[in-house]
Amino acid sequence: MLTEEIQFFGHTNVRSLHARTIEITKDPHLTLNGDCIIGVSANKSCTDLTIGLKNKIRNNQSSIEIDLIVEPFTFKIQGFGNENLLLTHHHDIVLRKSNFICNRTLCLNCNLSAIHIPRKMIELLRDPSKQGLLIISVE
């Protein structure tokens, strides 16, 4: 199993209301329109992931587990890789419940989306000083 960790921060405009996606971004700004974005100022985007992890993600048989950690909470998301994933976006990482692929897509057919994240966790992510972790594990 390969694992990679991404650090990010909260933002006052985190809403986490999207029914099909979850996103983190390297961008420091967030408008209220970004209702799938749960974190900003991330230290990595799709393009920054290690080659080994990307290769595992780009496998139709890969199972991907994402741990979203905002102390003291942990939220687990499960998704799947695909040989057609590009993983080249320089700012964003998107987890999708659908099969839609673009250069921001990390995984497909996820079991949960932004709307499912516990509201207590989202309240914490509305604090710009609050740090979160996205831990990606691929089998």
N, C-alpha and C positions, 0 to 999 in steps of 0.2 A: 504494500500500500504506500502510495506517495501522498505527502501532506504539505500544504503551503499555507502560510498565515499572512493575512492582510490587515493592517491597522487602518482605522478611519476615525472620524470625529462626528459628533452630533451637530445639529444646526437647528435654530429656532423654527424653521419652516418645515421640519420633518413631520409628515402627516401619515404616511404608510397606509394608504387607502386603496391601492391598486389591486385588482382581483386576479391579475395574471402574471405579474412580474415583481421582482425585488431588484433594486439597483444600488450600487455604491459608486462613487465617482471621485476622481482626483481633484475635480473642480472645488474651489472653496465656497462657491455661492450656490444657493438653492432658492428657486421661486416656489410659490404655492402650487404651481402647475406640475411640479415634479413629484406627484403623489406616490410614486413607486420608490423614490430615493430615500434610503434610511441612513445614509452617511456620506460625508464629504471629506475632502482633503485626505483621501486614501493614499497609502504609500505605494500601491500597485494598481495597475489596470490589466486588462487581458494581455496586452503585448508584453508586460513585465513578468508574466509567469514563467517559470523555468521550462526549458525545452522538454524535460522528462515528464513534467506534469501535463503539458500541452499534448504530448504524444499519447499519454494514457487517456486524456479526455477525448481525443479524436479517435475513439474506438467505439464501434456500435454496441459492444458488449459491456462498456464501462458503467459502473455504478458510482455515483458521486454523492458524498455526504458532506453537507455544509453545516458547520456549527457557527451560529451567530451568538457571540458572547458580549453581553453588556452587563458587567458585574452589578448585581449578584445573579443575573439571569443567563440561561443558555437556551437557545431555540434551535432545534434540529430540522434541517430541510433535506429532502432526498430528491435527486434528479438523475439524469442519464446523459452520457456523452453521445457524440455522433461524429462519424468520419468527415462530415462536411463543415464542422465548426471552424471558423477562421481564427478567432482569438487574437485579433490584431489591433483592437481599438486602443488608443493612447490615453484615454481618460476614464472609461467606464467598464464595469462588469455587471452583466444582467443575468439573473436566474429566471427562467421562463417556465410557466405551466404548459405552454403550447410547444409546437414544433418549429416555430419561426426562428430562422437563422440569419444573423447579421454579424458584423465584426465585433459587436459588444456582447454577444451571447456566450455565456460560460457553460450552461447546461440546459437541457430540455426536459419536458414532461415532469416538472417538479411537483411534489405533492402539496406544496403550500406557496402562498404569495404574500405580498406586503400586508394585505388586510388581515391575515391570520396571526401576525406577530402580536404577542400580548401587549396590551395598551400600557402596562406598567413599564415595559421595556421601551416603548416608544416615548413615553413621558421622559425617561432618562435621556433618550437621544435628542430631545429638544434643547438640551443643554450643550452649547458649543464646546465646552471644556470636557465633556464626557467622551471617553475613548471607547471604541468598540473593536472587536476582532471578528474577522470572517476566516474560519479555518476550513480549507478545502481538502478533503480526503478522497482519493480515487483508488478503486480496486481494479 
